Amino acid sequence: ACITAEDLAEAAEVPGGLDEYRPTAWFSRLERISGWNAQASLPKSDVLAIVSGSAFLFEKQTTTPDVDAEIERLTDILSTAGHGIGERWVGGFGEASFCYDFHYEFRYED
């Protein structure tokens, strides 16, 4: 299972805002999530969810002078997806994180 740039843009409510990004690698697996609707006394439909700890790498070609501006742009866009992504984020599923310090602290300066 892979998350697409469109999935992230939808969660951030920025349609088309990440169209230039392509998934280049992902490490994930699926897990079946089930539950019980207490009010209706019926089981909820099972859904497949991407397991916590899964990672997705997206890539976009950019020039060195534009890297800092692009990191700022992505941070702004994806911070609006703080509620999560996917169909069951209200239940605590679908957390999205972007750009921890180790992603960019050792990049080379020209």
Summary of the structure (lengths in Angstrom):
residues: 110
radius of gyration: 16.8
end to end distance: 37.3
largest distance: 63.0
contacts: 232
relative contact order: 0.20
helix: 26%
strand: 21%
